[in-house]
Amino acid sequence: MTKVSGCVLCLCALLATGAIADKLQNAGFEFEFGLREDSNMWGDYGDVFGEAYQVIAGRANYVKKAHAGDRVLLINVPPGTWNGAWQQIPIEGNQPYYFKGFYLIKDGDLPPSCATFLKVEFYDGSDQLIESLEGDKLRMDTKGKWVQAVVNGQTPAGTQSARFVVIAGDNAGNEALVDRIFWDDVDVTD
């Protein structure tokens, strides 16, 4: 068997298993989100909610450098709100996934009532939520360093799609948390 035909067989076997690989679009937030009813979108299969914006690192009071590239996701948290971005992609049940992203929290720890984290929601064929899984609640100042967060596992039986969410919120205090929570290079693989 030649190397080329062996590679084709490996690729066909990978595709037949329903495996996923780098499925999130614009994982590094490098491309303009585009407008949808005056809201930015995170790729063709995504949306944002609340105070989540794509920004260029090094400008205004934003983080000095992106994890990679120039742009990052900024999540501001007004009191009592949840904010973030998500993408929902097709994936079948009983499939492994590895959801990761890099976050940076600056200007001190977040209040105890506020956190940022990765979250995965699993949906059936009728787009009904089956279950969800939240990653570690992140609150500590990262001292200018990008830190990796991961949520991984296997999709539950009956899953037809999964929503991969970058979120921050709650914030029971009276002060809005602005220009403090950043995410970059958020992607999902098997």
Contacts in CASP RR format, 6 or more apart in sequence:
PFRMAT RR
TARGET T0000
AUTHOR 0000-0000-0000
METHOD contacts of the structure
MODEL  1
MTKVSGCVLCLCALLATGAIADKLQNAGFEFEFGLREDSNMWGDYGDVFG
EAYQVIAGRANYVKKAHAGDRVLLINVPPGTWNGAWQQIPIEGNQPYYFK
GFYLIKDGDLPPSCATFLKVEFYDGSDQLIESLEGDKLRMDTKGKWVQAV
VNGQTPAGTQSARFVVIAGDNAGNEALVDRIFWDDVDVTD
1 9 0 8 1.000
14 21 0 8 1.000
18 92 0 8 1.000
18 95 0 8 1.000
19 95 0 8 1.000
19 96 0 8 1.000
19 190 0 8 1.000
20 89 0 8 1.000
20 91 0 8 1.000
20 95 0 8 1.000
20 97 0 8 1.000
20 188 0 8 1.000
20 189 0 8 1.000
20 190 0 8 1.000
21 189 0 8 1.000
21 190 0 8 1.000
22 187 0 8 1.000
22 188 0 8 1.000
22 189 0 8 1.000
23 89 0 8 1.000
23 91 0 8 1.000
23 187 0 8 1.000
23 188 0 8 1.000
23 189 0 8 1.000
24 87 0 8 1.000
24 89 0 8 1.000
24 164 0 8 1.000
24 186 0 8 1.000
24 187 0 8 1.000
24 188 0 8 1.000
25 42 0 8 1.000
25 43 0 8 1.000
25 44 0 8 1.000
25 45 0 8 1.000
25 46 0 8 1.000
25 87 0 8 1.000
26 33 0 8 1.000
26 42 0 8 1.000
26 43 0 8 1.000
27 185 0 8 1.000
27 186 0 8 1.000
27 187 0 8 1.000
28 66 0 8 1.000
28 68 0 8 1.000
28 69 0 8 1.000
28 71 0 8 1.000
28 72 0 8 1.000
28 184 0 8 1.000
28 185 0 8 1.000
28 186 0 8 1.000
28 187 0 8 1.000
29 42 0 8 1.000
29 54 0 8 1.000
29 71 0 8 1.000
29 72 0 8 1.000
29 73 0 8 1.000
29 183 0 8 1.000
29 184 0 8 1.000
29 186 0 8 1.000
30 69 0 8 1.000
30 70 0 8 1.000
30 71 0 8 1.000
31 43 0 8 1.000
32 54 0 8 1.000
33 40 0 8 1.000
33 41 0 8 1.000
33 42 0 8 1.000
33 43 0 8 1.000
33 48 0 8 1.000
33 54 0 8 1.000
34 40 0 8 1.000
34 41 0 8 1.000
35 41 0 8 1.000
36 47 0 8 1.000
39 47 0 8 1.000
39 48 0 8 1.000
40 48 0 8 1.000
40 52 0 8 1.000
40 53 0 8 1.000
40 54 0 8 1.000
41 47 0 8 1.000
41 48 0 8 1.000
42 48 0 8 1.000
42 54 0 8 1.000
42 73 0 8 1.000
42 85 0 8 1.000
42 86 0 8 1.000
42 87 0 8 1.000
43 87 0 8 1.000
45 87 0 8 1.000
45 88 0 8 1.000
45 89 0 8 1.000
46 85 0 8 1.000
46 86 0 8 1.000
46 87 0 8 1.000
46 88 0 8 1.000
47 85 0 8 1.000
47 86 0 8 1.000
48 84 0 8 1.000
48 85 0 8 1.000
48 86 0 8 1.000
49 82 0 8 1.000
49 83 0 8 1.000
49 84 0 8 1.000
49 85 0 8 1.000
49 86 0 8 1.000
50 81 0 8 1.000
50 82 0 8 1.000
50 83 0 8 1.000
50 84 0 8 1.000
51 75 0 8 1.000
51 76 0 8 1.000
51 77 0 8 1.000
51 78 0 8 1.000
51 81 0 8 1.000
51 83 0 8 1.000
51 84 0 8 1.000
52 73 0 8 1.000
52 74 0 8 1.000
52 75 0 8 1.000
52 76 0 8 1.000
52 83 0 8 1.000
52 84 0 8 1.000
52 85 0 8 1.000
52 166 0 8 1.000
53 73 0 8 1.000
53 74 0 8 1.000
53 76 0 8 1.000
54 71 0 8 1.000
54 72 0 8 1.000
54 73 0 8 1.000
54 74 0 8 1.000
55 62 0 8 1.000
55 71 0 8 1.000
55 72 0 8 1.000
55 73 0 8 1.000
55 74 0 8 1.000
56 62 0 8 1.000
56 70 0 8 1.000
56 71 0 8 1.000
57 63 0 8 1.000
57 64 0 8 1.000
57 65 0 8 1.000
57 66 0 8 1.000
57 69 0 8 1.000
57 70 0 8 1.000
57 71 0 8 1.000
57 72 0 8 1.000
58 64 0 8 1.000
58 65 0 8 1.000
60 179 0 8 1.000
61 178 0 8 1.000
61 179 0 8 1.000
62 72 0 8 1.000
62 74 0 8 1.000
62 179 0 8 1.000
62 182 0 8 1.000
63 72 0 8 1.000
63 104 0 8 1.000
63 106 0 8 1.000
63 144 0 8 1.000
63 182 0 8 1.000
64 144 0 8 1.000
66 72 0 8 1.000
66 184 0 8 1.000
67 102 0 8 1.000
67 104 0 8 1.000
67 146 0 8 1.000
67 184 0 8 1.000
67 185 0 8 1.000
68 184 0 8 1.000
68 185 0 8 1.000
69 184 0 8 1.000
71 184 0 8 1.000
72 104 0 8 1.000
72 182 0 8 1.000
72 183 0 8 1.000
72 184 0 8 1.000
73 84 0 8 1.000
73 85 0 8 1.000
73 166 0 8 1.000
73 182 0 8 1.000
73 183 0 8 1.000
73 184 0 8 1.000
73 186 0 8 1.000
74 179 0 8 1.000
74 181 0 8 1.000
74 182 0 8 1.000
75 83 0 8 1.000
75 84 0 8 1.000
75 85 0 8 1.000
75 116 0 8 1.000
75 166 0 8 1.000
75 167 0 8 1.000
75 168 0 8 1.000
75 169 0 8 1.000
75 181 0 8 1.000
75 182 0 8 1.000
75 183 0 8 1.000
76 83 0 8 1.000
76 176 0 8 1.000
76 177 0 8 1.000
76 178 0 8 1.000
76 179 0 8 1.000
76 180 0 8 1.000
76 181 0 8 1.000
77 83 0 8 1.000
77 114 0 8 1.000
77 168 0 8 1.000
77 169 0 8 1.000
77 170 0 8 1.000
77 171 0 8 1.000
77 176 0 8 1.000
77 177 0 8 1.000
77 181 0 8 1.000
78 171 0 8 1.000
78 176 0 8 1.000
79 171 0 8 1.000
79 172 0 8 1.000
79 173 0 8 1.000
79 174 0 8 1.000
79 175 0 8 1.000
79 176 0 8 1.000
80 169 0 8 1.000
80 170 0 8 1.000
80 171 0 8 1.000
80 172 0 8 1.000
80 173 0 8 1.000
81 169 0 8 1.000
81 171 0 8 1.000
82 167 0 8 1.000
82 168 0 8 1.000
82 169 0 8 1.000
82 170 0 8 1.000
83 167 0 8 1.000
83 168 0 8 1.000
83 169 0 8 1.000
84 165 0 8 1.000
84 166 0 8 1.000
84 167 0 8 1.000
84 168 0 8 1.000
85 165 0 8 1.000
85 166 0 8 1.000
86 163 0 8 1.000
86 164 0 8 1.000
86 165 0 8 1.000
86 166 0 8 1.000
87 163 0 8 1.000
87 164 0 8 1.000
88 123 0 8 1.000
88 161 0 8 1.000
88 162 0 8 1.000
88 163 0 8 1.000
88 164 0 8 1.000
89 161 0 8 1.000
89 162 0 8 1.000
89 164 0 8 1.000
89 188 0 8 1.000
90 160 0 8 1.000
90 161 0 8 1.000
91 97 0 8 1.000
91 155 0 8 1.000
91 159 0 8 1.000
91 160 0 8 1.000
91 161 0 8 1.000
91 162 0 8 1.000
92 155 0 8 1.000
92 158 0 8 1.000
92 159 0 8 1.000
92 160 0 8 1.000
93 122 0 8 1.000
93 154 0 8 1.000
93 155 0 8 1.000
93 156 0 8 1.000
93 157 0 8 1.000
93 158 0 8 1.000
93 159 0 8 1.000
93 160 0 8 1.000
94 154 0 8 1.000
94 155 0 8 1.000
94 156 0 8 1.000
94 157 0 8 1.000
94 159 0 8 1.000
95 154 0 8 1.000
95 155 0 8 1.000
95 159 0 8 1.000
95 190 0 8 1.000
96 152 0 8 1.000
96 153 0 8 1.000
96 154 0 8 1.000
96 155 0 8 1.000
96 190 0 8 1.000
97 120 0 8 1.000
97 152 0 8 1.000
97 153 0 8 1.000
97 154 0 8 1.000
97 155 0 8 1.000
97 162 0 8 1.000
97 188 0 8 1.000
97 189 0 8 1.000
97 190 0 8 1.000
98 150 0 8 1.000
98 152 0 8 1.000
98 153 0 8 1.000
98 188 0 8 1.000
98 189 0 8 1.000
98 190 0 8 1.000
99 118 0 8 1.000
99 120 0 8 1.000
99 150 0 8 1.000
99 151 0 8 1.000
99 152 0 8 1.000
99 164 0 8 1.000
99 186 0 8 1.000
99 187 0 8 1.000
99 188 0 8 1.000
100 118 0 8 1.000
100 148 0 8 1.000
100 149 0 8 1.000
100 150 0 8 1.000
100 151 0 8 1.000
100 152 0 8 1.000
100 185 0 8 1.000
100 186 0 8 1.000
100 187 0 8 1.000
100 188 0 8 1.000
101 118 0 8 1.000
101 148 0 8 1.000
101 149 0 8 1.000
101 150 0 8 1.000
101 166 0 8 1.000
101 183 0 8 1.000
101 184 0 8 1.000
101 185 0 8 1.000
101 186 0 8 1.000
101 187 0 8 1.000
102 146 0 8 1.000
102 147 0 8 1.000
102 148 0 8 1.000
102 149 0 8 1.000
102 183 0 8 1.000
102 184 0 8 1.000
102 185 0 8 1.000
102 186 0 8 1.000
103 116 0 8 1.000
103 138 0 8 1.000
103 142 0 8 1.000
103 146 0 8 1.000
103 147 0 8 1.000
103 149 0 8 1.000
103 181 0 8 1.000
103 182 0 8 1.000
103 183 0 8 1.000
103 184 0 8 1.000
104 142 0 8 1.000
104 144 0 8 1.000
104 145 0 8 1.000
104 146 0 8 1.000
104 147 0 8 1.000
104 181 0 8 1.000
104 182 0 8 1.000
104 183 0 8 1.000
104 184 0 8 1.000
105 116 0 8 1.000
105 138 0 8 1.000
105 139 0 8 1.000
105 140 0 8 1.000
105 141 0 8 1.000
105 142 0 8 1.000
105 180 0 8 1.000
105 181 0 8 1.000
105 182 0 8 1.000
106 141 0 8 1.000
106 142 0 8 1.000
106 144 0 8 1.000
106 179 0 8 1.000
106 180 0 8 1.000
106 182 0 8 1.000
107 141 0 8 1.000
107 179 0 8 1.000
107 180 0 8 1.000
108 141 0 8 1.000
108 180 0 8 1.000
109 139 0 8 1.000
109 140 0 8 1.000
109 141 0 8 1.000
110 116 0 8 1.000
110 139 0 8 1.000
110 140 0 8 1.000
110 177 0 8 1.000
110 180 0 8 1.000
110 181 0 8 1.000
111 139 0 8 1.000
111 171 0 8 1.000
111 172 0 8 1.000
111 173 0 8 1.000
111 177 0 8 1.000
112 139 0 8 1.000
113 170 0 8 1.000
113 171 0 8 1.000
113 172 0 8 1.000
113 173 0 8 1.000
114 139 0 8 1.000
114 168 0 8 1.000
114 169 0 8 1.000
114 170 0 8 1.000
114 171 0 8 1.000
114 172 0 8 1.000
114 177 0 8 1.000
115 137 0 8 1.000
115 138 0 8 1.000
115 139 0 8 1.000
115 168 0 8 1.000
115 169 0 8 1.000
115 170 0 8 1.000
116 137 0 8 1.000
116 138 0 8 1.000
116 139 0 8 1.000
116 166 0 8 1.000
116 167 0 8 1.000
116 168 0 8 1.000
116 169 0 8 1.000
116 181 0 8 1.000
116 183 0 8 1.000
117 134 0 8 1.000
117 135 0 8 1.000
117 136 0 8 1.000
117 137 0 8 1.000
117 138 0 8 1.000
117 149 0 8 1.000
117 167 0 8 1.000
117 168 0 8 1.000
118 134 0 8 1.000
118 135 0 8 1.000
118 149 0 8 1.000
118 150 0 8 1.000
118 151 0 8 1.000
118 164 0 8 1.000
118 165 0 8 1.000
118 166 0 8 1.000
118 167 0 8 1.000
118 186 0 8 1.000
119 132 0 8 1.000
119 133 0 8 1.000
119 134 0 8 1.000
119 135 0 8 1.000
119 151 0 8 1.000
119 164 0 8 1.000
119 165 0 8 1.000
119 166 0 8 1.000
119 167 0 8 1.000
120 132 0 8 1.000
120 133 0 8 1.000
120 151 0 8 1.000
120 162 0 8 1.000
120 163 0 8 1.000
120 164 0 8 1.000
120 165 0 8 1.000
121 129 0 8 1.000
121 131 0 8 1.000
121 132 0 8 1.000
121 162 0 8 1.000
121 163 0 8 1.000
121 165 0 8 1.000
122 129 0 8 1.000
122 130 0 8 1.000
122 131 0 8 1.000
122 132 0 8 1.000
122 155 0 8 1.000
122 156 0 8 1.000
122 159 0 8 1.000
122 161 0 8 1.000
122 162 0 8 1.000
123 129 0 8 1.000
123 130 0 8 1.000
123 159 0 8 1.000
123 160 0 8 1.000
123 161 0 8 1.000
123 162 0 8 1.000
123 163 0 8 1.000
124 130 0 8 1.000
124 158 0 8 1.000
124 159 0 8 1.000
124 160 0 8 1.000
125 158 0 8 1.000
125 160 0 8 1.000
125 161 0 8 1.000
127 161 0 8 1.000
130 156 0 8 1.000
130 158 0 8 1.000
130 159 0 8 1.000
131 156 0 8 1.000
133 151 0 8 1.000
133 153 0 8 1.000
134 151 0 8 1.000
135 149 0 8 1.000
135 151 0 8 1.000
136 149 0 8 1.000
138 147 0 8 1.000
138 149 0 8 1.000
146 184 0 8 1.000
155 162 0 8 1.000
164 186 0 8 1.000
164 188 0 8 1.000
166 183 0 8 1.000
166 186 0 8 1.000
168 177 0 8 1.000
168 181 0 8 1.000
171 177 0 8 1.000
END
